[in-house]
Amino acid sequence: MPRLLRLIVVALLGVGIGLLGYVAWLLVTNPGPRDALGWTLLAPLPVARGETATAVADGRLYIVGGLAGLPGEASAEVSVYDPAGDAWSTAGHLPTARHHAAAAALGGTIYIAGGGPSAADWTPQATLWSLAPGAEVLTTSHEYGAITRTWEFVGAELVVCDPDELVTRIGPRTRAISVSHITSPTGLVFPVAEICAAAREAGVLAIVDGAHAPGHVPVDLASLGADVYAGNCHKWLCAPKGAGFLWARPEHHGWIAPLVISWGYREDADFGERHGWQGTRDLAAYLSVPKAIEVHTTFDLDRSRALADDAEARLAGLGLERVQGVPAPFMRAVELPPGDPDELWARLYEEFRVEVPVYEWHGRRLLRFSIGPYNDEADVERLVTALDQCL
């Protein structure tokens, strides 16, 4: 796993979004031990004694083999053939070796993996050689600001695309796609299943910010196909703040380390155990989630959807059109005339007791309204009346 991608997965553990940021941090800032040749050792690499593995990357052929004994371990010589100069060179030795070497090249990175001396001793271990100076992460302009800033903080080469260009923009240097299930600033539902399928086919990590999804749209993690998915339970599921979850495909469990190392972190622990105990945190929010799910089944979601549709139509009557795309069932963003967003936000609350976010988004002033199970027609009427008087 490229070190840049190890950053994005861990940030979701406590409250969803924070977990995604932690994962991004792991991908970029926690590369593991390095030797002078640039190999990043993710775990002891068992390469087959007397066997070889080959991979092609960056126009060169890499051969791992020719094992030579070292004190206490074995090493695999890495030979490189450059067809441009018709010349061989040695890139160094890869430490430790046992059985069944395998190599593959993907997006400018060579992955070499192997297993222990028997099936019972097999562990998913790998060492990688990064040829590219930076990993490319595809995302959109609709993402939550904290996620975008996390990628920037860790030094990812962030490529911002239109949502319908994400799949076609996957290239040889792409390491991950970071995308929302439901977008926070624009209230749109993205086709994450299709995006994740394309990412998997291309060998690219799919990381989904599902903060607004649980309790809002169906969330079937197996069918969505994400590599990493983070969700919040305190939004549409109405659990207390601090309740969220991080889900990762089993093949990623080994490299997603917990944000806090505590009693659950031991060699034989599974993914949930390693992440579940985080010091002396208050577990009350987590324990409330089953009851929140139970209560959520009593909500009249069809009524909420109809009320959101009605609010959108009435705001359109004021000339406030919804941001284009597939709208979230209960959350919509409409474009306002140019003006000071903070001033309007304050007026709506102080004069009309209407609490809605008003903000700038790429040079456009937007207002996003949300319809919860507790809202009714009178709330929509108050919003429409307030905007009619303020704009």
C-alpha positions in Angstrom: 0.0 0.0 0.0 1.6 3.3 -1.0 2.4 5.5 2.0 0.2 8.3 0.8 -2.9 6.1 0.9 -2.2 4.9 4.4 -3.1 8.3 5.7 -6.7 8.5 4.6 -8.2 5.5 6.4 -7.8 6.0 10.1 -9.3 9.4 10.5 -12.9 8.1 10.6 -12.9 6.1 13.9 -14.6 8.4 16.4 -16.9 10.6 14.3 -16.7 9.6 10.7 -15.0 12.6 9.1 -12.2 12.7 11.6 -11.6 9.0 10.9 -11.1 9.6 7.1 -8.6 12.3 7.9 -6.6 9.9 10.0 -6.6 7.3 7.2 -5.2 10.0 4.9 -2.5 10.8 7.5 -1.5 7.2 7.7 -1.2 6.8 4.0 1.1 9.8 3.7 2.9 10.3 7.0 3.5 6.8 8.3 5.6 5.0 5.6 7.3 2.6 7.9 11.0 1.8 8.1 13.1 2.8 5.1 16.5 1.7 3.9 19.0 3.8 2.0 17.7 2.5 -1.3 14.1 3.8 -0.8 12.4 0.6 0.0 9.5 1.0 2.4 9.1 -2.0 4.6 5.5 -2.4 5.5 6.1 -5.8 7.1 8.8 -8.5 6.9 8.8 -9.7 3.3 9.0 -13.4 2.8 10.5 -13.9 -0.7 11.1 -17.4 -2.0 14.7 -18.6 -1.7 15.9 -19.4 -5.2 12.8 -18.1 -6.9 12.3 -14.8 -8.7 9.6 -12.3 -9.3 9.4 -9.7 -12.1 7.5 -6.5 -12.7 7.5 -3.7 -15.3 7.2 -0.1 -14.3 8.3 3.3 -15.5 9.6 1.6 -18.7 12.0 -0.7 -16.9 12.0 -4.3 -16.0 12.6 -5.2 -12.3 13.7 -8.7 -11.2 13.7 -9.7 -7.6 15.8 -12.8 -6.9 19.3 -14.1 -6.6 19.1 -14.4 -2.9 22.2 -13.9 -0.8 22.6 -14.8 2.8 23.0 -12.1 5.4 23.7 -12.5 9.1 20.4 -13.7 10.6 18.3 -13.2 7.4 18.3 -13.5 3.7 18.0 -10.8 1.0 16.8 -10.6 -2.5 18.8 -8.8 -5.1 16.8 -6.3 -7.2 18.1 -6.2 -10.8 16.8 -3.5 -13.2 16.9 -3.6 -17.0 16.6 -0.3 -18.8 15.8 -0.9 -22.5 16.6 2.7 -23.5 20.3 2.1 -22.7 20.2 -1.7 -23.1 21.8 -1.9 -19.6 21.4 -3.8 -16.4 21.9 -2.4 -12.9 21.4 -3.4 -9.4 18.9 -1.4 -7.3 20.1 -3.1 -4.1 18.9 -5.9 -1.9 15.4 -6.4 -0.4 15.7 -7.8 3.1 14.3 -11.1 4.3 13.2 -14.0 2.2 11.3 -17.3 2.4 8.7 -18.7 0.0 6.7 -17.7 -3.1 7.7 -14.3 -4.3 5.3 -12.3 -6.4 5.6 -8.9 -8.0 3.3 -6.5 -9.8 3.5 -3.0 -11.1 0.7 -0.6 -10.7 0.7 3.2 -11.3 4.4 3.6 -11.1 4.8 1.5 -7.9 6.2 -2.0 -7.7 4.6 -4.2 -5.1 6.4 -7.4 -4.0 4.7 -9.8 -1.6 5.1 -13.4 -0.4 4.1 -15.8 2.4 5.5 -17.9 5.1 6.8 -21.4 4.8 3.3 -22.9 5.0 -0.3 -22.0 4.4 -0.9 -21.8 8.2 2.0 -19.3 8.4 0.8 -17.0 5.6 0.6 -13.4 6.4 -0.3 -10.5 4.0 3.0 -8.8 3.9 4.5 -6.5 1.3 7.3 -4.2 0.5 7.0 -1.5 -2.1 9.3 0.7 -4.1 7.9 4.0 -5.0 9.0 5.4 -8.3 6.7 8.5 -8.5 7.5 11.6 -6.4 4.0 11.9 -5.2 0.7 9.9 -5.2 -2.2 11.4 -7.1 -5.6 11.5 -5.4 -8.7 12.2 -7.4 -11.5 14.1 -5.7 -14.3 16.7 -6.5 -15.0 20.3 -5.6 -18.1 19.0 -3.7 -16.1 17.4 -0.8 -16.2 18.4 2.8 -13.5 21.0 3.6 -11.9 19.0 6.4 -11.2 16.1 4.1 -9.7 18.3 1.4 -7.5 20.1 3.9 -6.3 16.8 5.3 -5.1 15.6 1.9 -3.4 18.9 1.3 -1.8 18.8 4.8 -0.2 15.4 4.1 1.2 16.5 0.8 -1.1 14.5 -1.6 -1.2 15.6 -5.2 -4.9 16.4 -5.2 -6.6 16.4 -8.6 -10.0 18.1 -8.4 -12.4 16.8 -11.1 -16.0 17.3 -12.0 -18.0 14.4 -10.5 -18.7 12.9 -13.9 -15.0 12.9 -14.8 -13.7 11.0 -11.8 -13.6 7.6 -13.6 -12.2 8.9 -16.8 -9.4 10.8 -15.0 -7.9 7.7 -13.4 -4.4 7.5 -14.7 -1.1 5.6 -14.1 -0.2 7.8 -11.1 -3.6 7.7 -9.4 -3.4 6.0 -6.0 -6.9 6.8 -4.6 -10.3 8.4 -5.3 -11.7 10.3 -2.3 -15.4 11.0 -2.8 -18.6 11.7 -0.8 -21.6 9.4 -0.8 -23.7 12.5 -0.1 -22.0 15.9 -0.5 -22.0 18.3 2.4 -21.9 21.7 0.6 -24.2 20.8 -2.3 -26.6 18.1 -1.0 -26.1 15.7 -3.9 -25.9 11.9 -4.0 -22.9 10.6 -6.0 -22.9 7.2 -7.7 -20.4 5.7 -5.4 -21.0 2.1 -6.3 -20.0 2.8 -9.9 -17.1 4.9 -8.9 -15.8 2.2 -6.5 -16.2 -0.4 -9.2 -14.1 1.6 -11.7 -11.5 2.3 -9.0 -11.2 -1.4 -8.1 -10.9 -2.4 -11.8 -8.0 0.1 -12.2 -6.3 -1.0 -8.9 -7.0 2.3 -7.2 -8.1 2.7 -3.6 -11.7 4.0 -3.2 -12.2 6.1 0.0 -15.8 7.2 0.6 -16.9 9.9 3.0 -20.3 8.7 4.1 -21.0 11.3 6.9 -24.5 12.2 5.6 -25.5 8.7 4.4 -26.5 6.6 7.4 -30.2 7.2 8.1 -30.5 9.2 4.9 -30.0 6.7 2.1 -29.5 2.9 2.1 -25.9 2.0 3.0 -25.0 -1.6 1.9 -21.2 -1.6 2.4 -20.7 -4.9 0.7 -22.5 -3.8 -2.5 -21.0 -0.3 -2.6 -17.5 -1.8 -3.1 -15.5 0.9 -1.3 -12.1 0.1 0.1 -12.7 2.4 3.0 -16.0 3.9 4.2 -16.6 6.3 7.1 -20.0 7.2 8.3 -21.6 9.4 11.1 -24.5 8.3 13.2 -25.2 11.6 14.8 -26.6 13.3 11.7 -29.6 11.6 10.0 -29.6 8.6 12.4 -30.1 11.0 15.3 -27.6 9.3 17.6 -25.5 11.5 20.0 -22.5 13.4 18.7 -19.3 11.3 18.7 -21.0 8.2 17.3 -19.5 7.1 13.9 -17.8 4.2 12.3 -14.9 3.2 10.1 -15.3 0.3 7.7 -12.5 -1.2 5.6 -12.3 -4.2 3.3 -10.5 -7.1 5.1 -7.4 -6.8 2.9 -6.8 -3.3 4.3 -7.1 -4.2 8.0 -3.4 -4.8 8.4 -2.2 -1.3 7.5 -5.0 0.8 9.2 -3.6 1.4 12.6 -5.7 2.8 15.4 -5.4 6.5 16.2 -4.9 5.6 19.9 -2.9 2.6 21.0 -4.5 0.9 24.0 -5.4 -2.4 25.5 -7.0 -3.8 22.3 -3.8 -3.5 20.4 -2.2 -6.9 20.4 -0.8 -9.4 17.8 -3.9 -11.7 17.7 -6.5 -8.9 17.8 -8.9 -8.3 14.9 -9.7 -5.0 13.3 -12.5 -4.1 15.7 -10.5 -5.0 18.8 -7.4 -3.0 17.8 -9.6 0.1 17.2 -12.3 -0.4 19.7 -10.5 0.5 23.0 -9.2 4.1 22.8 -8.1 4.9 26.3 -10.7 6.3 28.7 -13.2 7.6 26.1 -16.9 7.9 27.0 -18.6 5.0 25.2 -22.2 6.3 25.8 -22.6 7.7 22.3 -21.5 4.4 20.8 -23.9 2.4 23.0 -26.8 4.6 21.9 -26.6 3.6 18.2 -28.7 0.4 18.4 -31.5 2.4 20.0 -31.1 5.2 17.4 -31.5 2.6 14.6 -34.6 1.3 16.3 -36.2 4.7 16.7 -35.2 5.6 13.1 -37.5 2.8 11.8 -40.5 4.8 13.3 -39.7 7.9 11.2 -42.0 8.8 8.3 -39.3 9.2 5.7 -41.7 9.5 2.8 -43.2 12.6 4.5 -39.8 14.1 5.0 -38.9 13.6 1.3 -42.2 15.2 0.2 -41.6 18.1 2.5 -38.1 18.6 1.1 -39.5 18.5 -2.4 -42.1 21.1 -1.5 -39.5 23.4 0.1 -37.4 23.1 -3.0 -40.3 24.0 -5.3 -41.4 27.0 -3.1 -37.8 28.3 -3.1 -37.6 27.9 -6.8 -40.7 30.2 -6.9 -38.5 32.8 -5.4 -35.9 32.3 -8.1 -33.6 30.2 -5.9 -32.7 27.1 -8.0 -31.2 23.9 -6.5 -27.6 23.0 -7.3 -27.7 20.6 -10.3 -27.3 16.9 -9.8 -29.1 14.0 -8.0 -30.5 15.6 -4.9 -30.2 14.0 -1.5 -33.7 12.9 -0.2 -33.9 15.3 2.8 -31.1 17.9 2.2 -30.9 20.4 -0.7 -28.7 23.3 -1.6 -30.0 26.3 -3.5 -28.1 29.2 -5.0 -28.7 32.7 -3.6 -28.1 36.1 -5.2 -24.6 37.5 -4.5 -24.1 38.9 -1.0 -22.7 38.4 2.4 -23.4 34.9 3.6 -22.7 35.6 7.3 -25.0 38.6 7.3 -27.9 36.6 5.9 -27.3 33.7 8.2 -27.4 36.0 11.2 -30.6 37.7 10.0 -32.4 34.4 9.4 -31.8 33.3 12.9 -32.1 36.6 14.8 -35.2 37.8 13.1 -37.0 34.6 12.1 -35.4 31.9 14.3 -34.5 29.9 11.2 -31.2 28.0 11.5 -29.7 27.1 8.1 -26.1 27.2 6.8 -25.4 30.0 4.3 -21.9 30.0 2.8 -19.7 30.7 -0.2 -19.0 27.7 -2.5 -16.6 28.4 -5.4 -17.8 31.9 -5.9 -21.5 31.1 -5.4 -23.6 31.9 -2.3 -25.5 28.8 -1.3 -28.1 28.0 1.4 -28.6 24.4 2.4 -31.8 23.3 4.1 -32.4 19.9 5.8 -35.7 18.3 6.6 -35.6 16.1 9.7 -38.4 13.9 11.2 -39.2 16.7 13.5 -39.8 19.4 10.8 -43.2 20.3 9.5 -45.0 22.5 7.0 -44.8 25.5 9.4 -41.0 25.3 9.3 -40.9 25.4 5.5 -43.3 28.3 5.6 -41.1 30.2 8.0 -38.0 29.6 5.8 -39.7 30.7 2.6 -41.2 33.8 4.3 -37.9 34.8 5.8 -36.0 34.5 2.5 -38.7 36.4 0.6 -38.2 39.3 3.1 -34.4 39.2 3.3 -33.5 38.9 -0.4 
